Amino acid sequence: MPVRRPRVALFVTCLVDLYRPSVGFAALRLLERAGCEVVVPRGQTCCGQPAYNSGDRADARDLARRVIEEFLPYDHTVAPSGSCAAMIRHHYPALFADDPQERARAERLAAKTHELVSFLADVMGVERVEAQYDGVAAYHDSCSGLRELGIRDQPRRLLASVRGLTLKELAEPEVCCGFGGTFCVKYPDISTRMVADKARDVAATGADTLLAGDLGCLLNIAGRLRREGSPVHVRHVAEVLAGITGEVAPIGEAR
């Protein structure tokens, strides 16, 4: 009998939908190449993280209920974002601490929700990709992916299989870039100082490309690099792993 392919629901994320759809298409390609049947639930919404981080638990719960309803039927939920995946995986159950039935549903979804690269490496057992990128790249570890989901080695292992790519380490790859969702709005001076430090760290590597797994971080860093006149290109790691860099310009650059 043929082996049933896992049915994976792709959680696109708000930033990918609004600013960088190519990341969603790259995720789709990677998941299909890994042997998954991919579905993009049409009724998906924001995961509720902005409301949750701002203390608006009521709206966060309403959004979480919608996400649970849309994604619970599938074998796995995968997001090309450590922050959105961590919201569902770690914070949804706590949102429904006073509702045992909804909490149980949230826990079921949390247990099968993953960030894209960690899902490929840890769940699907992907060890290498068929892609080429001629350049030198540095990798920034996003706070949510690293601290909440333990994602560090997985993207580096897969990037090591990309033909033509040389990977260099930042001096402080684990230091926050200053985005932090609403943090950059509430504390712009602190955020600006943090992203300026990150830009200097990137420049010191001599890399021509910066990669990361969270679009919020990438938009923040790309904006700072462009304002400084830096020649460094910025891309989501999924675009490089999927081999679609020839189809879309780097973040913050014209085609």
N, C-alpha and C positions, 0 to 999 in steps of 0.2 A: 504494500500500500504506500502511496506517496506521503511524504512527511508534510504535515500541515504547516504552512508558514504562519509565524506569529502575526496577529493583527495589531498593528501599532497605530495609535491615534497621535497625529502630529499637532502639538500645541504650538501654534505659530508665534505667539507673543505680540503685544501691541507695537513695540518698536520695530520688529521685523515687518509687520504688516504695513506700518505707516512710513517707515524710512528705508528699509532694506529688504524688499521681498526676495532678492537673490539668495539670502541666507535660508529662507524657507525652501526654495527650490533646491539648494545645495543639500539641505537636510533630507529632503525627499529622495534625491538621487542616492545619497549614502545609505539610507535605510533600505531602499529597494535593492541596491547592490549587495547588502548584507543578508538578503533573503527574506525581508519583511513585506507583508502586505500593508500598505500605508493608506490610512484614511485621514482626511482633514475634516473634522466635524464642523458643519456649517454654522451651528449655533454657538460656537465658542466665543467667549468674551475675555476681557481682562481677568487675570487671576486674582485681582483684588489687593495686590501688594501695596500700591500707592495709598489706598484707603487704610489698610492695616497699619502701615508705617506712620500714618498721620493720626492714628488713634480712633479712626472711624470704623469701629467694629461692626456696626449695623450694615453698612454698605459692603464691607468686606465679606460678611456672612452671606449676603444676598448674591454676590458675585461667585462666591465659593460654591453655593448650592447649584448655580447654573453650570459651573465647570464640572462638578461631580456628576450631575445628570447627563451631561454630554459625553464625558470621557470614561465613566465607570464600565460601560459594556465591553471595552476593548482589553486585549491581553496586556498591553503596556501603553503608557502615555509618555511621550518623549518631547522635550523642548530644547531648542538650540540656545538655551540660556540657563545658567546656573541659578540666577536669582528667582526666576519664575518656577523652575523645578523645585527649588528649596522651599518656596512659599507653599506649594502644594504638598510636598513631602513632609515638611516639618511643622508647618503652622496651621494647616487646615484642621487637623484633629483637635487642636487646642481651641479653635474658634467655636467648636460645638461641644465644649466640656459639659454644658448643662442640657444637652440633648443627646441621650445615649444612642438613639437610632441613627441620627445624622452623623454623630461622631463615628459610629461603626462604618458607615459608608465612606466617610472621609479617610478613615484608616485603611480601608481596602484600596482606595485610589492612591493614597500616599505610598503604600507598599509597592505599587507597580508604576511609579512615576520616576523618570530618569532624565538627567541632562544628556544631550545628544552624544557627545564623544565618549562619556563614561558608559552609556548604553552600548555603543558599538564595541568598545574594548572589553567591558566587564560582563555584559550579558550575551551579546552575539559572538564574542570571541574573535572579533576582527583584529588581525595582527598587522596588516599592511593595506595600503590603498594603491590604486592605479592612478597616479596623478603626477604632474610635473609642474614645478615652479622654480624658475631660475632666479635665485636671489639669496640674500642673507636675511634671516628673520629673527626677531626677538619675540618672546612670548610673555604676556602679562597675565598673571593669575588673578581672576576676579575674586572679590571677597566672598561672595555667596558660594561660588563653585568650590573654592578652596576650603573655606572654614566650615561650611554647613554640609557639603557633599563629599569632601575629601578628594576633589579632582585636582591632580597635579601631574602625575606621571603619564596618564592616559593620552592627553593630547601630544605630549612630547614623543611618546612611543610611535604613534601613528604618523606624526610629522617626519620622523626619522626615515620613513619609507617613501616619502615624496622625492621623486627624482629631481636632482638639480638644486635642492634646498639645503642650505646650511643654517643650522639653528644655533643662535648665541643666547646666553643667559644675561638677563638684566642683573645689575648689582643688587637690586631689591625687588625681585619679581612679585613678592607677596605683599608689598605695601600698596594700600588703597590709592586709586587714581584721583579720588576726591569727588566722584560722581555721586554714588550713594543714593540714587533716586531723588527723593525730596531734599536730601542733605545739601546738594549743590544750590538749591533754591533758598533754603533757610540760612545757609552760612556761606555765601558766595566768596567772601574774602579768604576763608580757610580753604574752601574747595579750589580756588584759583591757585593758591600756594601749593597745594598738593599735586595738582595736575602739572604745574610748572616743574616741580621736582621730578615727576614721572617723565616729562618730556626730556629733561636733561639726562636722565638715566638711559632713555632710549637712544639719544644721540651719542652717548659715551660708548655704546656697543659697536658703533659703526654699521649697524644693520640698515638695510634699505627698506625693510618692511616690519611693521608691528602687527602681531596676531594676538587674538584673545577669543574667549568663548562667550562673552556677554556684550551685546550691542550697546548698552548704556555706557560701559567703560570705553568702548571703541569710539563712539560719537564724541564723548568728552575729550579723549586724548587726541583724536583727529582734529577737533576744533582748535585745541591749543597748538598742535604742530603746524596747522595751516596759518594761524595768526603769527607764529614765529618765523614763518617762511621756510620751514623745514621741508626737505625733499623726501622724507620718509613716508612710504605708503602705509595705509592702515586697512586691514581686512579681517573679517571674521574667519576663524580657523576652518569652519565648514566649507567656505568657498575654496580654500586651498586644497583641502582633503578631497573635495568632489571634483577638482580640476576644472572649475568654471571661471577662473580668473581672467581668461581671455574674453569672456562674454560680458563682464561688468567692470566699470571703473572702480578704483579704490574708493573707500569712504571719504567723502568730502571733496572729491575731485571730479572735474568735468569729464565726460566721455571723450 
